Amino acid sequence: QAQLVESGGGLVQPGGSLRLSCAASGFTFSTYALRWYRQSPGKERELVAGVSSFGSSSSYTDSVKGRFTISRDNAKNMGYLQMNSLKPEDTAVYYCNAVMFQRNYWGQGTQVTVSS
């Protein structure tokens, strides 16, 4: 059964860093593009970053460019989101998503709270 499990969220002060992890199992992770989304209360789910199946290309929403880095290790079936210089507006539940054509898998989410 295909599964994605996020970890690494928590409470961090403004300006701090967190590294989110996404563990994949039950499908051929290396053939799927990987994306990170986030959702804050009262807001729609937002695409934060994406990386191609082999990690050769990545993209970011403007608000996180220069602060967040998406990466993956296909040998370990793992995806990552390194988040630096965190701001209160980055507070959200973060979800990893693996997608290949019509196949689409989601994790359960991990809470990130940026507050002093």
JOHURA-V488243 format. One record per residue. N is the residue number from 1. RES is the residue in one small letter. PHI is phi in radians with two decimals (none if undefined). PSI is psi in radians with two decimals (none if undefined). Layout:
# JOHURA-V488243
n = {N	N}
res = {RES	RES}
phi = {PHI	PHI}
psi = {PSI	PSI}
This chain:
# JOHURA-V488243
n = {1	2	3	4	5	6	7	8	9	10	11	12	13	14	15	16	17	18	19	20	21	22	23	24	25	26	27	28	29	30	31	32	33	34	35	36	37	38	39	40	41	42	43	44	45	46	47	48	49	50	51	52	53	54	55	56	57	58	59	60	61	62	63	64	65	66	67	68	69	70	71	72	73	74	75	76	77	78	79	80	81	82	83	84	85	86	87	88	89	90	91	92	93	94	95	96	97	98	99	100	101	102	103	104	105	106	107	108	109	110	111	112	113	114	115	116}
res = {q	a	q	l	v	e	s	g	g	g	l	v	q	p	g	g	s	l	r	l	s	c	a	a	s	g	f	t	f	s	t	y	a	l	r	w	y	r	q	s	p	g	k	e	r	e	l	v	a	g	v	s	s	f	g	s	s	s	s	y	t	d	s	v	k	g	r	f	t	i	s	r	d	n	a	k	n	m	g	y	l	q	m	n	s	l	k	p	e	d	t	a	v	y	y	c	n	a	v	m	f	q	r	n	y	w	g	q	g	t	q	v	t	v	s	s}
phi = {none	-1.19	-2.64	-2.19	-2.26	-1.54	-2.70	1.80	-1.27	2.82	-1.72	-2.47	-1.36	-0.94	1.57	-1.43	-2.30	-2.50	-2.13	-1.55	-2.11	-2.37	-1.69	-1.86	-2.70	1.48	-2.71	-1.46	-0.95	-1.17	-1.71	-1.90	-1.24	-2.05	-2.31	-2.00	-2.06	-2.51	-2.51	-1.80	-0.97	1.42	-2.08	-1.33	-1.13	-2.05	-1.31	-1.70	-2.76	-2.53	-2.43	-1.22	-1.03	-1.79	1.38	-1.40	-2.47	-2.48	-2.58	-2.46	-1.25	-1.00	-1.20	-2.03	-1.03	1.50	-2.02	-1.88	-2.35	-1.70	-2.66	-2.65	-2.24	-1.16	-1.15	-1.81	0.98	-2.23	-2.14	-2.46	-2.39	-1.51	-2.08	-2.01	0.85	-1.14	-2.12	-0.95	-1.26	-1.46	-1.08	-3.11	-1.55	-1.82	-2.12	-1.71	-2.49	-1.96	-2.42	-2.57	0.93	-1.49	-1.53	-2.59	-2.12	-2.22	-1.51	-1.52	1.69	-2.38	-1.43	-2.07	-2.16	-1.94	-2.77	-1.64}
psi = {2.27	2.41	2.48	2.32	2.05	2.68	2.93	-0.07	3.02	-2.91	2.26	2.61	2.70	2.40	-0.18	-3.07	2.65	2.65	2.01	2.50	2.66	1.96	2.18	2.53	2.73	0.05	2.95	1.53	-0.67	-0.23	0.02	2.45	2.63	2.34	2.63	2.29	2.87	2.71	2.21	2.75	2.26	0.02	2.77	2.73	2.34	2.33	2.15	-0.84	2.72	2.65	2.51	2.98	-0.65	0.14	0.23	-0.36	2.56	2.81	2.75	2.61	2.65	-0.63	-0.25	-0.05	2.33	-0.19	-0.63	2.59	2.18	2.48	2.98	2.70	1.68	-0.46	-0.50	0.00	0.79	2.52	2.73	2.69	1.86	2.15	2.02	2.87	0.86	2.54	2.74	-0.58	-0.10	-0.10	2.18	2.98	2.23	2.33	2.43	2.64	2.26	2.29	2.38	1.89	-2.13	-0.10	2.32	2.08	2.52	2.57	3.12	-0.21	2.67	2.37	2.30	2.16	2.15	1.92	2.59	none}
